[in-house]
């Protein structure tokens, strides 16, 4: 399953983990995705949404 928000498209970011001796190794920052039941085009669907979209009210939650 892709680690991508279905509303805004936010996905993983890459960069370096820096140790105390400044040795660089690759690492990933993953978005905080939550599975929620939402109204999508009038039907209830389970989608994966980042918390920024949830807090911003970009989706309509299903009861």
matplotlib code that plots the C-alpha trace (Angstrom):
import matplotlib.pyplot as plt

x = [0.0, 1.4, 2.4, 0.6, -2.3, -5.3, -6.4, -3.3, -0.8, 1.7, 4.3, 7.6, 10.5, 14.1, 17.2, 20.1, 20.3, 23.3, 25.2, 27.3, 30.4, 28.6, 28.3, 25.4, 23.0, 19.8, 16.5, 12.8, 10.3, 6.8, 3.6, 1.2, -1.6, -4.8, -7.5, -10.8, -14.3, -15.2, -18.0, -16.5, -18.9, -21.9, -20.6, -18.8, -15.3, -12.3, -9.4, -5.9, -5.6, -2.7, -3.5, -3.0, -6.0, -8.0, -7.4, -7.9, -11.4, -10.5, -12.6, -16.2, -16.1, -18.8, -20.8]
y = [0.0, 3.4, 5.8, 8.7, 10.9, 10.4, 14.0, 16.2, 13.6, 14.1, 11.2, 10.2, 12.6, 11.5, 12.8, 11.9, 10.6, 12.3, 10.4, 11.9, 11.4, 13.0, 9.8, 10.2, 7.4, 7.6, 7.8, 8.5, 10.8, 9.2, 11.2, 10.6, 8.7, 7.7, 5.3, 7.1, 6.5, 9.5, 10.6, 10.5, 11.5, 10.6, 7.1, 6.0, 4.9, 4.1, 6.3, 7.0, 10.7, 12.7, 14.4, 17.8, 17.2, 15.9, 18.9, 21.3, 19.9, 18.9, 15.7, 15.0, 12.2, 9.5, 8.7]
z = [0.0, -1.0, 1.8, 0.1, 1.1, -1.2, -0.8, -1.1, -2.5, 0.3, 0.3, 1.9, 2.0, 1.9, 3.5, 5.7, 9.3, 10.9, 13.6, 16.4, 14.2, 11.3, 9.3, 6.8, 6.1, 4.0, 5.8, 5.1, 6.8, 6.4, 6.4, 9.3, 7.5, 9.1, 7.6, 7.8, 6.5, 4.3, 1.9, -1.6, -4.3, -2.2, -1.2, 1.9, 1.2, 3.4, 2.4, 3.8, 4.7, 6.3, 9.6, 8.0, 5.7, 8.6, 10.7, 7.8, 7.1, 3.5, 3.8, 4.9, 7.6, 7.4, 10.5]

ax = plt.figure().add_subplot(projection="3d")
ax.plot(x, y, z, "-o")
ax.set_aspect("equal")
plt.show()
